[in-house]
């Protein structure tokens, strides 16, 4: 019996690695990933935490060949319970019925305006051109951004997203939940969306904002012009949301809003290739982030994979000689799994993001590995991130 409690050197290394990586992972989840939930609980208990604002707002919507989504989701933007706002839709060279749909809506909603970017227009980034024209056309200082494939869950979306504005606040980060369908791909996208959202929300709550999502984002019009718009990232196709936030946000001028009424929801992604393209676009801009917050969360993903590897090695070693080693590894794994499940389930419920806890062991392996694949993929096609490839055609 005594031999079960005598570990050889490889077993000590394996168990020591499991315990050390367990502690690292617990710290990430108990402190960082659970911060948004804890902050929201405190805010909910504080009846005086919310402020009322009726400052006029300009909602700017980007669309490209999404006539179906405009028909389905635009009414939720046009029927917001807010006293003074306009909706500006920028139609980026659509070849479908988008323009006709917008004209019909304009007939019934006098606070809706739209403009069209011709398909043959040449610019460093068509998306940034579209948004720049929308911002220049906006009548109000407070801008609120979303996209045609998104809709707010509440008629109080504008009110919720703008209640944080004070004289010192110039930027408000929101959250867009993914409304996935059936199948593993949608569950993976939902998990990825939740993790990414928790990362930038938690960092912003810690006064270290590093990114945001243009499907639910707000900033002042004057902030855009003070920083000369997208001039610092014109060489990139993407970056109109996360990279602009990374360049302009700081602990003093940024707030984050993720209350129930502030959430928007994104329509399901139809094909894997579309999501892959979205991930590649985001990876291209992340390469240009300043600060160390993104590296901080990448270390968590590395620690997660190393922990799983250490658990597997410990179980194999234990089965070969000492079952206590296997038992310790399994207990550590179950402790971490339970912690992750609780934190992510609470956070998902708060952010109205559905996730599959049953598939969590598989998702937490595939998601960082897919991120690694995207990183390697970009090494061989990185030049396509830049707009000069368009002008040279």
PEQUIPE-V691636 format. One record per pair of residues at least 12 apart in sequence whose ideal C-beta (glycine too) atoms are under 6 Angstrom apart, sorted by the first residue. I is the first residue (numbers start at 1). J is the second residue. Records with the same first field share a line. If there is no record, write none. Layout:
BEGIN
I: J, J
END
This chain:
BEGIN
4: 322, 324
11: 317, 325
14: 313, 314, 317
15: 314, 325, 328
17: 310
18: 310, 311, 314, 329, 332
21: 303, 306, 307, 310
22: 332, 336
24: 303
25: 303, 307, 336
28: 300
29: 339, 340, 343
32: 202
33: 198, 343
34: 343
35: 202, 205
36: 201, 202
37: 346, 347, 350
39: 205
40: 350
50: 163
51: 163
53: 162, 163, 165
54: 83
55: 142
56: 84, 140
57: 85, 140, 142, 144, 158, 162
58: 86, 138, 140, 143
59: 77, 87, 144
60: 88, 134, 143, 145
61: 89, 146, 148
62: 90, 130, 147
63: 89, 91, 148
64: 92, 94
65: 94, 96
66: 148
67: 96, 97, 98, 101
69: 148, 149
70: 98, 101, 148
71: 101
73: 151
74: 105
76: 151, 152
78: 109, 112
80: 155, 158
81: 155, 156
82: 158, 159
85: 158
86: 111
87: 112
88: 113, 134, 137
89: 102, 114
90: 115, 130, 134
91: 114, 116
92: 117, 126, 130
93: 117, 119
102: 114
117: 130
124: 234, 387
125: 237, 387
127: 240
128: 230, 240
131: 240
132: 229
135: 224
138: 221
141: 220, 221
142: 162
143: 221
144: 161, 218
145: 214, 217
146: 215, 216, 264
147: 215
149: 266, 267
150: 176, 215, 264, 266
151: 265
152: 264
153: 263, 265
154: 261
156: 261
160: 259, 261, 262
161: 174, 218, 257, 262
164: 255, 257
169: 255
170: 220, 223, 253
171: 219, 249, 253, 254
172: 218, 255, 257
173: 204, 212, 256
174: 216, 257, 262
175: 197, 258, 263, 351
176: 213, 215, 216, 264, 266
177: 263, 265, 351, 352, 353
178: 190, 193, 266
179: 265
180: 268
181: 268
185: 272
187: 356, 359
189: 275
190: 354, 355
191: 355, 363
192: 367
194: 348, 353, 355
198: 347
199: 297
201: 256, 258
203: 293
204: 254, 256
207: 251
208: 293
209: 249, 254
210: 246, 291, 293
211: 242, 245, 246
212: 241, 242, 245
214: 241
215: 264, 266
216: 264
217: 241
227: 248
232: 247
235: 386, 387
236: 385
237: 387
238: 281, 284, 285
239: 285
242: 285
243: 285
246: 289
263: 352
279: 374
280: 374
283: 374, 378
284: 385
301: 368
304: 364
305: 368
311: 329, 333
314: 329
315: 329
341: 357
345: 357
END
